[in-house]
Amino acid sequence: MKHFWLALVGIFYLGSSQAHPHVWVDSQYQITVDQPQVEYLQATWSFDLFTSTSLIVEYDVDANAQLSGQEKIELIEVLSSFDQYNYFIKMVVDGYPMTPKNVDILDLGIKDQMLWVSLRIQLPKSIDLVRDKLSLAFGDDELYFAMVPLEEGLLRLSGAYAETCTLIDREAEEMAVESWVDLQCSP
């Protein structure tokens, strides 16, 4: 197994005592709301050009600007190391922090020379969006990864029930988080 990504992350963590981002990740949550209760979320990341290029050079062994077969398997295995950081996922339900039950890397690929990753996030319990307020953010508490919401917003809703939901973007108070989005739906 290749250890390039782990070495790259290790270098970042051994850097100066003044924390500043070394990797920028455009990030967004997606929720399909076909009913008020949700059990899963999805998320998409797109790595910055420098990080993407470094990973593509290392893992796109046949240099065809695509990740397939063993290339994809090895990179997914390396990116799975972010499990120890809960994939930088921040969730709060009615004021109480919540940790995902499970996070799986669904897919990854290259688009416009950038590496993207799709995640499936299993919630620890079903959340009723009519009863409960769900707050979402991304943030690296070590501050080596800047998890930046997409320009179109941190959360994208779809599904039959989505029109009954209200999204409120708010600035984060935490240094490691750029912004939060609060979600609640009407009956």
KOLRORO-196711 format. One record per residue: residue number from 0; residue in one letter; x, y, z of N, C-alpha, C in turn. Coordinates in pm, whole numbers, plus 50000, padded with zeros to 5 digits. Example, Ala and Ser with C-alpha at 12.3 -4.5 7.8 and 13.67 -1.06 7.14 Angstrom:
<vokes>
[0, 'A', [51319, 49431, 50780], [51230, 49550, 50780], [51320, 49670, 50780]]
[1, 'S', [51285, 49775, 50708], [51367, 49894, 50714], [51290, 50003, 50787]]
</vokes>
This chain:
<vokes>
[0, 'M', [50084, 49881, 50000], [50000, 50000, 50000], [50088, 50125, 50000]]
[1, 'K', [50044, 50221, 49927], [50120, 50345, 49920], [50089, 50431, 50041]]
[2, 'H', [50189, 50500, 50090], [50172, 50582, 50210], [50191, 50730, 50181]]
[3, 'F', [50181, 50768, 50055], [50203, 50907, 50017], [50113, 51002, 50094]]
[4, 'W', [49982, 50976, 50093], [49888, 51066, 50156], [49914, 51076, 50305]]
[5, 'L', [49941, 50965, 50370], [49970, 50968, 50513], [50097, 51047, 50541]]
[6, 'A', [50196, 51033, 50455], [50320, 51110, 50472], [50293, 51260, 50452]]
[7, 'L', [50210, 51292, 50352], [50176, 51431, 50326], [50105, 51492, 50447]]
[8, 'V', [50007, 51421, 50499], [49935, 51468, 50617], [50030, 51478, 50736]]
[9, 'G', [50120, 51381, 50751], [50217, 51383, 50860], [50306, 51506, 50855]]
[10, 'I', [50348, 51544, 50737], [50431, 51664, 50721], [50353, 51786, 50768]]
[11, 'F', [50225, 51793, 50731], [50142, 51906, 50773], [50133, 51914, 50924]]
[12, 'Y', [50116, 51800, 50989], [50098, 51799, 51133], [50229, 51821, 51208]]
[13, 'L', [50342, 51801, 51142], [50471, 51825, 51204], [50521, 51967, 51176]]
[14, 'G', [50438, 52043, 51104], [50477, 52179, 51066], [50488, 52271, 51185]]
[15, 'S', [50484, 52397, 51155], [50503, 52499, 51257], [50394, 52494, 51363]]
[16, 'S', [50422, 52557, 51476], [50325, 52559, 51584], [50207, 52651, 51550]]
[17, 'Q', [50225, 52740, 51454], [50114, 52824, 51412], [50036, 52750, 51305]]
[18, 'A', [49913, 52714, 51340], [49831, 52635, 51249], [49773, 52723, 51139]]
[19, 'H', [49784, 52676, 51019], [49719, 52737, 50905], [49696, 52628, 50802]]
[20, 'P', [49593, 52641, 50719], [49558, 52533, 50627], [49668, 52503, 50525]]
[21, 'H', [49684, 52376, 50498], [49775, 52328, 50394], [49697, 52264, 50280]]
[22, 'V', [49572, 52226, 50309], [49485, 52162, 50211], [49351, 52234, 50215]]
[23, 'W', [49300, 52271, 50096], [49170, 52334, 50088], [49075, 52234, 50024]]
[24, 'V', [48957, 52222, 50084], [48858, 52127, 50036], [48724, 52199, 50023]]
[25, 'D', [48673, 52208, 49900], [48537, 52257, 49880], [48444, 52146, 49926]]
[26, 'S', [48348, 52180, 50013], [48265, 52076, 50073], [48118, 52114, 50073]]
[27, 'Q', [48034, 52012, 50064], [47890, 52034, 50066], [47820, 51907, 50112]]
[28, 'Y', [47714, 51927, 50191], [47625, 51817, 50229], [47510, 51813, 50129]]
[29, 'Q', [47456, 51693, 50110], [47335, 51676, 50030], [47240, 51587, 50111]]
[30, 'I', [47113, 51629, 50116], [47012, 51549, 50185], [46892, 51535, 50092]]
[31, 'T', [46847, 51411, 50074], [46722, 51385, 50004], [46615, 51372, 50111]]
[32, 'V', [46519, 51464, 50107], [46414, 51468, 50209], [46283, 51425, 50143]]
[33, 'D', [46260, 51293, 50137], [46134, 51242, 50085], [46032, 51223, 50196]]
[34, 'Q', [46077, 51234, 50319], [45993, 51230, 50438], [46066, 51310, 50546]]
[35, 'P', [45999, 51347, 50654], [46066, 51431, 50755], [46182, 51361, 50826]]
[36, 'Q', [46181, 51230, 50832], [46287, 51157, 50902], [46403, 51127, 50805]]
[37, 'V', [46523, 51157, 50850], [46641, 51123, 50771], [46734, 51034, 50853]]
[38, 'E', [46796, 50940, 50785], [46890, 50848, 50849], [47029, 50859, 50789]]
[39, 'Y', [47035, 50915, 50667], [47161, 50926, 50594], [47174, 51065, 50534]]
[40, 'L', [47296, 51109, 50521], [47331, 51229, 50447], [47437, 51189, 50347]]
[41, 'Q', [47460, 51272, 50251], [47575, 51255, 50164], [47657, 51382, 50170]]
[42, 'A', [47782, 51371, 50134], [47870, 51486, 50129], [47962, 51471, 50009]]
[43, 'T', [48004, 51583, 49957], [48099, 51583, 49845], [48213, 51676, 49880]]
[44, 'W', [48332, 51628, 49853], [48453, 51709, 49871], [48521, 51724, 49736]]
[45, 'S', [48584, 51839, 49715], [48670, 51860, 49599], [48799, 51923, 49651]]
[46, 'F', [48911, 51851, 49634], [49040, 51898, 49685], [49099, 52006, 49597]]
[47, 'D', [49181, 52091, 49657], [49247, 52198, 49583], [49340, 52140, 49476]]
[48, 'L', [49381, 52224, 49384], [49460, 52179, 49269], [49593, 52116, 49310]]
[49, 'F', [49664, 52177, 49404], [49793, 52122, 49446], [49777, 51983, 49507]]
[50, 'T', [49683, 51969, 49601], [49661, 51839, 49665], [49610, 51738, 49563]]
[51, 'S', [49517, 51781, 49478], [49464, 51692, 49375], [49575, 51641, 49284]]
[52, 'T', [49657, 51733, 49236], [49767, 51695, 49146], [49861, 51596, 49213]]
[53, 'S', [49895, 51621, 49337], [49985, 51532, 49410], [49926, 51391, 49422]]
[54, 'L', [49799, 51384, 49456], [49735, 51254, 49472], [49715, 51184, 49338]]
[55, 'I', [49678, 51258, 49237], [49658, 51199, 49104], [49789, 51144, 49051]]
[56, 'V', [49897, 51218, 49065], [50029, 51170, 49019], [50065, 51041, 49091]]
[57, 'E', [50036, 51034, 49219], [50070, 50915, 49298], [49982, 50795, 49268]]
[58, 'Y', [49852, 50816, 49249], [49759, 50703, 49240], [49708, 50672, 49100]]
[59, 'D', [49713, 50765, 49007], [49674, 50738, 48869], [49794, 50676, 48798]]
[60, 'V', [49819, 50551, 48828], [49941, 50482, 48784], [49955, 50480, 48632]]
[61, 'D', [49844, 50461, 48561], [49852, 50456, 48415], [49841, 50595, 48350]]
[62, 'A', [49834, 50699, 48430], [49834, 50839, 48385], [49730, 50868, 48278]]
[63, 'N', [49609, 50812, 48297], [49502, 50837, 48200], [49398, 50938, 48250]]
[64, 'A', [49431, 51010, 48357], [49343, 51112, 48417], [49211, 51054, 48466]]
[65, 'Q', [49216, 50925, 48503], [49101, 50857, 48562], [49151, 50765, 48671]]
[66, 'L', [49067, 50746, 48771], [49101, 50649, 48875], [49007, 50531, 48860]]
[67, 'S', [49065, 50413, 48843], [48982, 50294, 48826], [49054, 50174, 48886]]
[68, 'G', [48976, 50070, 48911], [49033, 49945, 48961], [49115, 49963, 49088]]
[69, 'Q', [49236, 49909, 49083], [49325, 49911, 49198], [49365, 50054, 49238]]
[70, 'E', [49375, 50143, 49140], [49408, 50283, 49170], [49304, 50342, 49267]]
[71, 'K', [49178, 50321, 49233], [49068, 50374, 49315], [49066, 50305, 49451]]
[72, 'I', [49083, 50175, 49454], [49082, 50100, 49580], [49190, 50152, 49675]]
[73, 'E', [49311, 50171, 49623], [49421, 50218, 49708], [49398, 50359, 49761]]
[74, 'L', [49346, 50448, 49677], [49322, 50584, 49723], [49207, 50588, 49825]]
[75, 'I', [49103, 50510, 49803], [48994, 50502, 49901], [49048, 50451, 50034]]
[76, 'E', [49135, 50353, 50030], [49194, 50300, 50153], [49272, 50408, 50228]]
[77, 'V', [49346, 50489, 50156], [49423, 50596, 50220], [49330, 50704, 50275]]
[78, 'L', [49231, 50746, 50197], [49139, 50850, 50243], [49054, 50802, 50360]]
[79, 'S', [49037, 50672, 50374], [48962, 50616, 50487], [49029, 50646, 50620]]
[80, 'S', [49155, 50688, 50616], [49224, 50725, 50741], [49159, 50847, 50805]]
[81, 'F', [49079, 50924, 50729], [49010, 51039, 50786], [48897, 50997, 50879]]
[82, 'D', [48870, 50868, 50886], [48771, 50817, 50980], [48808, 50857, 51124]]
[83, 'Q', [48937, 50857, 51153], [48980, 50895, 51288], [48946, 51039, 51323]]
[84, 'Y', [48916, 51121, 51223], [48875, 51260, 51244], [48726, 51280, 51213]]
[85, 'N', [48653, 51169, 51203], [48511, 51172, 51164], [48490, 51248, 51033]]
[86, 'Y', [48587, 51240, 50945], [48581, 51307, 50814], [48550, 51457, 50829]]
[87, 'F', [48592, 51514, 50941], [48576, 51658, 50968], [48429, 51700, 50974]]
[88, 'I', [48339, 51604, 50992], [48196, 51630, 50998], [48159, 51686, 51135]]
[89, 'K', [48082, 51793, 51133], [48030, 51855, 51255], [47877, 51852, 51244]]
[90, 'M', [47813, 51790, 51342], [47667, 51783, 51345], [47617, 51811, 51485]]
[91, 'V', [47508, 51885, 51492], [47444, 51916, 51620], [47294, 51899, 51599]]
[92, 'V', [47227, 51831, 51692], [47082, 51817, 51688], [47026, 51881, 51813]]
[93, 'D', [46947, 51984, 51792], [46885, 52058, 51904], [46987, 52096, 52011]]
[94, 'G', [47103, 52141, 51967], [47204, 52189, 52061], [47300, 52082, 52113]]
[95, 'Y', [47279, 51956, 52078], [47365, 51847, 52127], [47453, 51793, 52013]]
[96, 'P', [47584, 51793, 52033], [47675, 51738, 51930], [47643, 51591, 51904]]
[97, 'M', [47661, 51554, 51780], [47632, 51417, 51737], [47744, 51369, 51646]]
[98, 'T', [47782, 51243, 51661], [47885, 51182, 51579], [47820, 51082, 51485]]
[99, 'P', [47861, 51079, 51358], [47803, 50982, 51266], [47822, 50839, 51316]]
[100, 'K', [47725, 50755, 51286], [47739, 50613, 51319], [47843, 50549, 51228]]
[101, 'N', [47841, 50592, 51102], [47933, 50536, 51004], [47947, 50634, 50888]]
[102, 'V', [48065, 50638, 50829], [48089, 50717, 50708], [48158, 50626, 50607]]
[103, 'D', [48103, 50619, 50488], [48161, 50539, 50381], [48198, 50628, 50264]]
[104, 'I', [48309, 50597, 50200], [48345, 50664, 50076], [48270, 50591, 49965]]
[105, 'L', [48173, 50659, 49905], [48093, 50598, 49799], [48168, 50590, 49667]]
[106, 'D', [48239, 50698, 49636], [48307, 50705, 49507], [48408, 50818, 49512]]
[107, 'L', [48496, 50819, 49416], [48590, 50929, 49398], [48632, 50931, 49253]]
[108, 'G', [48680, 51045, 49211], [48721, 51057, 49072], [48792, 51189, 49048]]
[109, 'I', [48813, 51215, 48920], [48883, 51336, 48877], [48790, 51412, 48783]]
[110, 'K', [48770, 51540, 48813], [48691, 51627, 48726], [48763, 51760, 48718]]
[111, 'D', [48790, 51805, 48598], [48862, 51931, 48576], [48992, 51935, 48654]]
[112, 'Q', [49066, 51826, 48654], [49196, 51810, 48719], [49189, 51810, 48872]]
[113, 'M', [49068, 51807, 48926], [49050, 51810, 49071], [48998, 51674, 49118]]
[114, 'L', [49049, 51631, 49232], [49004, 51507, 49292], [48878, 51536, 49373]]
[115, 'W', [48771, 51459, 49350], [48648, 51473, 49427], [48619, 51340, 49496]]
[116, 'V', [48550, 51351, 49609], [48516, 51234, 49690], [48370, 51248, 49731]]
[117, 'S', [48295, 51139, 49722], [48156, 51136, 49765], [48146, 51047, 49889]]
[118, 'L', [48084, 51100, 49995], [48071, 51029, 50122], [47924, 51000, 50153]]
[119, 'R', [47899, 50887, 50218], [47767, 50854, 50272], [47779, 50853, 50423]]
[120, 'I', [47697, 50934, 50488], [47705, 50952, 50632], [47580, 50892, 50696]]
[121, 'Q', [47599, 50787, 50775], [47487, 50726, 50847], [47475, 50795, 50983]]
[122, 'L', [47358, 50848, 51011], [47335, 50914, 51139], [47322, 50810, 51250]]
[123, 'P', [47355, 50846, 51373], [47346, 50748, 51483], [47202, 50710, 51515]]
[124, 'K', [47108, 50796, 51475], [46966, 50767, 51492], [46890, 50849, 51388]]
[125, 'S', [46769, 50810, 51360], [46685, 50884, 51268], [46655, 51021, 51328]]
[126, 'I', [46660, 51124, 51245], [46631, 51260, 51290], [46502, 51306, 51222]]
[127, 'D', [46409, 51350, 51301], [46282, 51403, 51251], [46301, 51553, 51231]]
[128, 'L', [46310, 51596, 51107], [46339, 51737, 51077], [46223, 51831, 51106]]
[129, 'V', [46103, 51778, 51133], [45992, 51861, 51176], [46008, 51891, 51325]]
[130, 'R', [46049, 51792, 51400], [46064, 51807, 51545], [46199, 51864, 51586]]
[131, 'D', [46305, 51824, 51516], [46442, 51856, 51557], [46509, 51951, 51459]]
[132, 'K', [46597, 52036, 51510], [46680, 52122, 51425], [46815, 52053, 51408]]
[133, 'L', [46854, 52031, 51283], [46983, 51971, 51250], [47077, 52081, 51203]]
[134, 'S', [47193, 52092, 51266], [47295, 52190, 51227], [47415, 52114, 51173]]
[135, 'L', [47468, 52161, 51060], [47578, 52093, 50993], [47692, 52190, 50962]]
[136, 'A', [47813, 52137, 50970], [47932, 52212, 50931], [48042, 52110, 50902]]
[137, 'F', [48151, 52158, 50848], [48275, 52081, 50838], [48382, 52162, 50909]]
[138, 'G', [48476, 52094, 50971], [48585, 52167, 51034], [48695, 52076, 51083]]
[139, 'D', [48816, 52115, 51056], [48934, 52043, 51102], [48987, 52114, 51225]]
[140, 'D', [48975, 52052, 51340], [49017, 52115, 51465], [49168, 52139, 51472]]
[141, 'E', [49246, 52070, 51389], [49390, 52091, 51385], [49428, 52206, 51291]]
[142, 'L', [49333, 52248, 51208], [49347, 52361, 51116], [49449, 52340, 51004]]
[143, 'Y', [49466, 52216, 50963], [49552, 52189, 50847], [49469, 52173, 50720]]
[144, 'F', [49339, 52151, 50738], [49246, 52139, 50626], [49145, 52252, 50638]]
[145, 'A', [49133, 52331, 50534], [49030, 52435, 50528], [48911, 52373, 50455]]
[146, 'M', [48805, 52347, 50527], [48684, 52288, 50472], [48591, 52403, 50435]]
[147, 'V', [48588, 52436, 50306], [48520, 52557, 50258], [48388, 52519, 50191]]
[148, 'P', [48276, 52577, 50236], [48148, 52548, 50172], [48148, 52596, 50027]]
[149, 'L', [48076, 52523, 49943], [48061, 52566, 49804], [47990, 52701, 49799]]
[150, 'E', [48014, 52774, 49693], [47952, 52905, 49676], [47800, 52895, 49679]]
[151, 'E', [47745, 52786, 49627], [47599, 52769, 49626], [47543, 52732, 49763]]
[152, 'G', [47631, 52706, 49858], [47587, 52679, 49994], [47642, 52549, 50049]]
[153, 'L', [47638, 52538, 50179], [47690, 52420, 50249], [47597, 52300, 50237]]
[154, 'L', [47469, 52324, 50212], [47371, 52215, 50208], [47283, 52229, 50085]]
[155, 'R', [47267, 52117, 50016], [47175, 52110, 49902], [47066, 52010, 49936]]
[156, 'L', [46942, 52053, 49924], [46828, 51966, 49953], [46762, 51921, 49823]]
[157, 'S', [46707, 51800, 49827], [46625, 51751, 49718], [46520, 51659, 49779]]
[158, 'G', [46425, 51618, 49700], [46322, 51526, 49747], [46188, 51595, 49764]]
[159, 'A', [46084, 51513, 49777], [45946, 51560, 49782], [45920, 51654, 49899]]
[160, 'Y', [45987, 51639, 50009], [45962, 51717, 50129], [46053, 51840, 50139]]
[161, 'A', [46148, 51853, 50048], [46250, 51959, 50057], [46192, 52100, 50057]]
[162, 'E', [46082, 52122, 49986], [46024, 52257, 49978], [45966, 52303, 50111]]
[163, 'T', [45944, 52212, 50204], [45889, 52250, 50334], [45999, 52284, 50434]]
[164, 'C', [46123, 52274, 50390], [46236, 52293, 50481], [46295, 52434, 50471]]
[165, 'T', [46349, 52478, 50584], [46413, 52609, 50591], [46560, 52589, 50624]]
[166, 'L', [46645, 52654, 50545], [46789, 52653, 50568], [46831, 52791, 50618]]
[167, 'I', [46908, 52793, 50725], [46960, 52919, 50776], [47112, 52906, 50787]]
[168, 'D', [47183, 52983, 50705], [47329, 52987, 50712], [47369, 53082, 50824]]
[169, 'R', [47471, 53042, 50900], [47520, 53131, 51005], [47671, 53115, 51018]]
[170, 'E', [47734, 53225, 51057], [47880, 53223, 51077], [47914, 53137, 51197]]
[171, 'A', [48027, 53074, 51188], [48073, 52988, 51298], [48146, 53070, 51402]]
[172, 'E', [48133, 53028, 51524], [48209, 53088, 51633], [48342, 53016, 51652]]
[173, 'E', [48346, 52889, 51613], [48467, 52809, 51627], [48569, 52849, 51519]]
[174, 'M', [48694, 52846, 51556], [48800, 52881, 51462], [48812, 52779, 51349]]
[175, 'A', [48782, 52653, 51376], [48801, 52546, 51278], [48687, 52532, 51179]]
[176, 'V', [48579, 52605, 51200], [48460, 52593, 51117], [48433, 52726, 51048]]
[177, 'E', [48410, 52721, 50917], [48384, 52845, 50844], [48239, 52891, 50863]]
[178, 'S', [48145, 52799, 50849], [48004, 52837, 50866], [47922, 52713, 50900]]
[179, 'W', [47805, 52738, 50954], [47707, 52635, 50986], [47583, 52658, 50903]]
[180, 'V', [47505, 52552, 50883], [47372, 52565, 50825], [47277, 52491, 50919]]
[181, 'D', [47167, 52557, 50953], [47063, 52498, 51036], [46949, 52456, 50945]]
[182, 'L', [46894, 52337, 50971], [46788, 52282, 50887], [46672, 52238, 50975]]
[183, 'Q', [46553, 52282, 50937], [46432, 52233, 51001], [46320, 52242, 50897]]
[184, 'C', [46225, 52149, 50907], [46117, 52142, 50809], [45982, 52166, 50877]]
[185, 'S', [45883, 52209, 50799], [45749, 52232, 50850], [45665, 52105, 50830]]
[186, 'P', [45565, 52086, 50914], [45479, 51966, 50898], [45395, 51974, 50773]]
</vokes>
